[in-house]
């Protein structure tokens, strides 16, 4: 049932599904339906990416994971692994450059699809993020880096943990203003 | 001293005492605009003797027409983080309300990421939280919102093109849907706010643009839901909302190009996936 995105849908079109004009148990039902549709779409997109990557691969790539709470800096794959990859798909028909923010415990080097190192910025997560994620994650840092994606295509970036001693000095300045 | 952060396109100045945004400069045109950005709340109406209509899931009806400032009057505890990829300005308005303003390297917009909630209700008052940009633009009662992310429609305060408007609700009567963007402008400059979700907003005063970002009401509005809009969430104390507004300050003749391109990028943002380990296939 999840072989095409037309079948795997995570869309609720009644205005109640968007606006909050429904009873709470209906809201809960919408949330469950959207979650199921989203999970199916993620599985399908993960399969498609795996197939595309396999064209040049000698071994089957691992299953792609999507981090639903990335907006509050929660992503177990990036927090718990010394090495991981970030694959970004661009649905727009022109090249796009944007900035990715991922939660991490320590510093990482990021290698772009052309094999060159990418500029990164390692910083503490904000107090607002700590409050918002509650018990979902505890990564103390965020890693920011720019990515460039081809039209209607994807790029893969590789993250490698940098050991504490060999880690470059912080390139981030903090400045705190105290009220007068 | 005031603190200024900038990239190639924008310069933002924050009041060194309060930590609030004070001005924005479009570096291409060299034009500056005074702008105070803060958060406010309207008390949800529970009806009056004259009109029993309550604020609820369908209806936004504030009890008073002037919102209360969520800035505590002293400081938002400004913290600035500067790095090679982005500059962040972190503000804490309330224990349950914070904001990070970001300027990315070589990006034309300023990103305002707000985290709101759980909205406190111990005072038994429903609350409707807005973000508001107060500028010195001479907007002459006019502002603009989009219709389903496509056509931009001109809105004139206390006015309807099709019928004689009776101004019984000065604030909510001027609220319009914002699906992707809203803007205000004068003959030279335009302030455009791109939303990451459908919201409601208005320009209640000239030069001002407000957008509702979260609400929690304690009464049913009697339009069929039968429940107040009071979702308590997984932890039982109310929902925490995080969202973004991408703000453009450009000359009027360059504004449409900027917000059309950015709008497409926000609506069709890249999707990220992760795999652990790095193997030959990579």
Interface residues (C-beta under 8 A of the other chain):
Chain A: X18 X19 X20 X21 X22 X23 X24 X27 X42 X45 X46 X49 X53 X54 X56 X57 X58 X59 X60 X61 X62 X63 X64 X65 X66 X67 X70 X71 X72 X75 X77 X78 X80 X81 X83 X84 X85 X86 X87 X88 X89 X90 X91 X92 X96 X97 X98 X99 X100 X119 X120 X121 X123 X124 X126 X127 X128 X129 X131 X132 X134 X144 X145 X146 X147 X149 X156 X158 X160 X171 X172 X173 X174 X175 X176 X177 X178 X179 X180
Chain B: X3 X16 X17 X18 X19 X57 X58 X74 X75 X77 X78 X79 X80 X81 X82 X83 X84 X85 X86 X88 X90 X92 X96 X98 X99 X100 X104 X105 X106 X107 X115 X198 X223 X224 X225 X226 X227 X229 X231 X235 X240 X242 X264 X265 X268 X269 X270 X271 X272 X273 X274 X275 X276 X277 X278 X279 X280 X281 X282
